[in-house]
Amino acid sequence: MFVKLKSQFDLYVSSAVRKMRIAKEVTQADLAFEIGVSDGFISQVESPKSPSKYNLNHLNKIARYLNCSPRDFLPENPL
């Protein structure tokens, strides 16, 4: 079975969200509840082996909940 790997950009974004989530002591379940997805989805996004990823609406909701800017999850330069 072929699994599409995440791009470097997707990996960067999911890692940035994970780091911010952990720094603010927010669990996957809490974040999932706040943005209206399952905690399994958050786990899949944070796993480099899963093709699941955040969309712009997710990033906006996450930024609102973590009290930061959506830009905090994006790289400074293109990858």
Helices and strands as residue ranges (DSSP letters): H 8-23, H 28-35, H 39-46, H 56-66, G 70-73
